[in-house]
Amino acid sequence: MLKLRSISKIDFDNYIKHHKETSHFMQSSAWGEFEKVTNHVTPHYLGLINNEKKIVAATLLLEEHLPMNNCSLYAPRGFILDYKNKKILYTFVNKLKDFAKIKKAISIKINPTIIYKIYKQNKEILISDSEEIISNLKKLGFKRKEQIKLLEYTYTIDLTKDLIDIENNYSKKIREKILSTAEYDIELTIGTHKDFEELFSFENPKKNNYYETLYDILSNNEHTKIKLFLGKLHITKTQKKLEKELKRINNQISIIPIDNLDKSSKERLANLKEQKVKITNEINKFKNYKLEYGNYLTISTNLMIEQNNKVWILFETNNHILEETNLKYTIYNEYIKYYKDKNFHLFIQQNPFEQISGFNELKKEFGGEFTEYIGEYELITNKFMYLIHTKILSIFNKSRKDNDNEISNSN
């Protein structure tokens, strides 16, 4: 006999820990507590328990409070279970319907990370299992929603591949940009809350308090972790590298006989002199940077969320100083290598909340595989009250708002 029970946050996180394939950082106790603080919802940690008292399915359900003592229920990124196991899926959803009635919920929403399609080298590949799962959800009463809470796609890099294969999948342009920064000395450091000032100094997002609160909650969590990375340029070491390169160029120039130069030698000498001028200018520029910034200059910052063997890019900013040097691409590559070395399996390049202008092209250039999910689905659990809240009350509220605007304008 399978029973739906409220489970502790520890038991919920332990269950998530052992279900890596379907896990997501938005299905965690840390995310539930974050939503409670920021959006004033009530998190419920529910598990389907078998006769051996083992959890066979679980979900974080967020209860959004509505007028007239109603609510709506939302499972961010869906349930943590085997969607292909019809017995477990059907039992779990039917038990959740009973839970919804007790809570006077008008609906249950989900947006699972079930892959619908992937695109490899501009070829669309349909994942066969997804059609069966969608069919099962529809049989249970779920309907596809057009207005979505989270993005329905992402770009991913498979970190289980050899590093050389990962880097060979980068575009030629990205590989050239990374190669062009060979003379620069880059370091990745992990920051703390005090470094948020630097994060927001490059770009001040609308949600800065949002990200700080998320950092404070997740930084104390054992299973779902957050890291603030600072990609720094070591100015002194870079200056020494440039001086070493200048010495090499001067040595190359000194061994070229000046008298009776043939065409090839003239071209080589001209090229070396051009390199010398460029390197000299760089050295002088870094002398000034050292006077202004000291030994380090932060080039980029990045908030990353880790859970199980997956990592998500949450928010990234870049310094406009030295933007022409392509260092941000080298640092992005360092993030990938860092998580490859830490034995993570999936590098997920998309913030699930918002589209960042221009960022998709960067993901493609780094060989990100375009992955499309099945989308957002809603199960209506109280048709009459759903109609009241989504249609009648919305019309009433719009009418009242229009009247208030007219009164305000007349005054």
Buried (B, 14 or more C-beta within 10 A) or exposed (E): EBEBBEBEBEBBBBBBBEBEEBBBBBBBBBBBBBBBEBEEBBBBBBBBBEEEEEBBBBBBBBBBEBEEEBBBBBBBBBBBBBBEBBEBBEBBBBBBBEBBEEBBBBBBBBBBBBBBBBBEEEEEEEBEEBEEBBEBBEEBBBEEBEEEEBBBBBBBBEBEBEEEEBBEBBEEEBBEBBEBBEBBBBEBEEBEEEBBEBBBEBBEBEEBEBBBBBBEBBBEBEBBBBBBBBBBBBBEBBBBBBBEBBEEBEEBBEEEEEEEEEEEEEEBBEEBEEBBEBBBEBBEEBEEBBEEBEEBBBBBBBBBBBBBBBBBBBBBBBBEBBEEBBBBBBBBBBBBBBBBEEEBBBBBBBBBBEEBEEBBEBBBBBBBBBBBBBBBBBBBBBEEBBEBBBEEBEEEEEEEEEEEEEEEEEE
